[in-house]
Amino acid sequence: MTKLTTHVLDIYSGKPGKGIKVELYFLENNKRDKINSITLNEDGRASEPLIKGSNFKEGKYELVFFIGDYFNGIKETSKIPFLDDVVIRFGISNSKEHYHVPLLVSPWSYSTYRGS
């Protein structure tokens, strides 16, 4: 099945990003359409694909991970966090493939890649 999935690993504590809110948008002609909003499960993963099947099309997408709220809930943070919302824009060039966009995150850094 063609789909888009994600997960978050909190590299600060070495645990899955449990409870992080994630939003998915489709970008087209300077327009940003919200497709989905989810909260990551105990394993730091979306319980269902963010988008799948015929709704999954080629184009530009944006994932927003609300990590400021997450880290504020597990550690004492400053009034203004260094990282708050992590925004990842990426393209889908083949809607017949599975795309997985993981996020490795700490209160001060993040990294992503196309997973499998």
C-alpha positions, 0 to 999 in steps of 0.5 A, a space after each residue: 500500500 502506498 502511504 506516508 508514515 512517521 516516527 520520532 525518537 527523542 535523542 535527549 532521553 533515548 526514548 520514543 517521542 510519545 505524545 507529540 502532536 504532528 500535523 500534515 499539510 499539502 502545499 500547492 500554488 502558495 496554498 497550505 491545506 491541512 490533511 491530518 493531525 495526529 498524536 504519536 503513540 507510546 512507541 513514538 509512531 503514528 498508529 495509522 498512516 498520515 495519508 494513504 492510498 488514492 489520497 496519497 499523491 505526488 507533490 510537496 508536503 509539510 510535516 509540523 512536529 510540536 516538540 516544544 510542547 513535548 520537551 516542556 512536558 518532560 524537562 524544565 525548559 526556558 520561557 522561549 525554547 530554542 526549538 519549538 515547532 519543527 517543520 519538515 518540507 519534502 516532496 513525493 515524486 512517486 505516489 506508488 511508493 511508501 514514504 517514511 519521514 522520521 525525526 530524531 530530536 533533542 531540545 537543541 537539534 533535529 535530523 530527518 531522512 527518508 526512511 523505509 
